[in-house]
Structures are given as structure tokens and as C-alpha cells.
Amino acid sequence: MALHLFTRTRALENQIDEFLDKISEAGLVFNRAVKLYLKKGQGKEFDALLEQCAGIEHRGDELRRAIETDLYAQTLIPDLRGDVLSLLEAMDYLINIYEANLYRFSIEAPEIPASFRRGFKELTETVVTCVEAVVLAARAFFRDIEAVRDHNSKVMFLETEADKISTKLKRAVFASDLELAHKTQLRYFAERVDELANEAEDIADALAIYAIKRKI
């Protein structure tokens, strides 16, 4: 189903597609950057990925503002317009989290012992996959409303998996012989990465309600 929410569809459809593409791109860059950090630490390659993510975030902001402006020019039911605006804001926040987390790695340069790198890698991969599932749910909201539920179910599953991985990782960190300050820093980074899955779950919950309203 095409973007029948709008009267002038093509330009707005393209903008929304590109905006959602940026979230997916940010996830790919974030995943690469964290894996690189775990393998080599901070360096020029990591900094280049950070800058790439910052550029994606900037473009995402531009697209979100343009879409919001265009939405007010459409003959869209006010309640639905509000839902779309809320969805865009929430989705944009995902890119912000990706960027902010890479800046945290850059600024704090946490030392991640080899015994915990696999856990951070697994957590990162899981949250990025979770975010991509909610991106697909958002695309379905505009194109195939019946598919929103299927994508949302994947978000919920992956969010639960991310929580399990994060909890296991934090337990291992605090059971180790590291200094308390080091344990606390690693716990902080695990929670900030896991935040992506939690935010994706919140968006999926909202999308479920938006989808019901669209069907009425």
C-alpha cells in the first residue's frame, strides 16, 4: 500500500524513505565502530566512523524538519499527523543515541578487557538488529499497515534478548576483580548501548497504537 496518508505523495514519500534509510545507515556505522573499538581501540579509523555517524545525524535532522514542514501542508487528519510527527521525533532520537554513544567511547575511551568484548559485541549486534526491526515497522506503517504487528513482535523479542545479554554482561563485570570505578564505567556503557533496544521497544508500542488508529 502506498503512502495514502498524504495528498501529494511522491516527494514526501521519498523524504520519509531517506529518513528511515539514515537510521539504518547509522546502525551499520555504529556496529562497525564498536567492533573496531573492541578490536583496536580508539584511532583514526574509529574517528572517521564517528564523523560519518555525525554526518548521518545531521542529514537525519534536516530530513525530519523538512518532513514536518511538509506534513502541515498535507490534508492529513490532525490526529494522524500528530502520530506521524511523534513517530518521526522518536525515530530521530535513535540516530541521536547512536551518535552520542560513539562520542562517549571517543571521550571516555573505556578500557574493555578481552573477557568482556564478546559480550559488548553481542549486545551491540542485538540492539542494532532491534532498531532495524523497528525501522521496518515504521516503513510498514506507511506502506503495509498489516505488517506492523509482525515487525513489532521481532522488536519485542530482540529487546528481551538485549536485556538478557546486558544483564549477563553486567553481572560478569561486577563479579570480576576490576576496580569499582572501572566496573561502574563498563556498566554505564552496557546500559547506554542497551538503551537503543529499550527506545526501539517504546517506539514499537506507540506504533501498535498508531496502526490501530489508522485502521479505524
Secondary structure, 3 states (H helix, E strand, C coil): CCCCCCCCHHHHHHHHHHHHHHHHHHHHHHHHHHHHHHHHCCCHHHHHHHHHHHHHHHHHHHHHHHHHHHHCCCCCCHHHHHHHHHHHHHHHHHHHHHHHHHHHHHHHCCCCCHHHHHHHHHHHHHHHHHHHHHHHHHHHHHHCHHHHHHHHHHHHHHHHHHHHHHHHHHHHHHCCCCCHHHHHHHHHHHHHHHHHHHHHHHHHHHHHHHHHHHHC
